[in-house]
Amino acid sequence: MNEIGNLIKTIQGKTKYVFSEEFVKNNMYLMGLVVLLCIAIIENRYACDKQFNQIKKLKLELQDKKNDALAVNAELSQISRQSNVKVLISESGVDVAESTLPPFMIKK
């Protein structure tokens, strides 16, 4: 029992020392360093969250642009098919006809 009583007195004495003016004066620079490190960690976390949100936003924007490019490419290939070109030429009234001769190579 005596050991437990001594332990309790020691703990009470150390808690009084931790909250004393002498302890604060002796460890002022260490406390300041701890506070600055906490602020740096919080700032770093905020900056990382901001960058992750930016990355998510840019990935979504990139996916939208890819989908738009795919749609435009499909529309272009639909318009440029030979059958559609024939219809557009005949509707516009241009006097152009499809060649009946097969292509051939011109040799030098």
Phi, psi and omega in degrees: 000327182294324180294320179294320177298318178295320179297316179297317179296321179295316179297317179296321179294320180289325177292323176296323180292321181297323181267010181273164180292326180296317179297317180296317180296319182290331186243023183299316182292322178295317178296319178297318178297317179298317179296316179296320178295322177297318179296319180295319179295317179296317180296319179297317179297318179297317180295320179295317177299320179297318179293320178297320177296321178296318179297316178300316181298316181291325177296318177296318179296319178297317179297320177298317180295320178296318179296319178297317180296322178295319179294316179295320179296319178295319179295319179296316180293329176293316182291324187272008175294150185299320181294321178290325178295319177300315181296316180296321179293317181292326179288327183280345176083016178284138183273075179229138180236156179284139181290139178264348179273140177288156178291151178217159183270138175260121182266150180281000000 
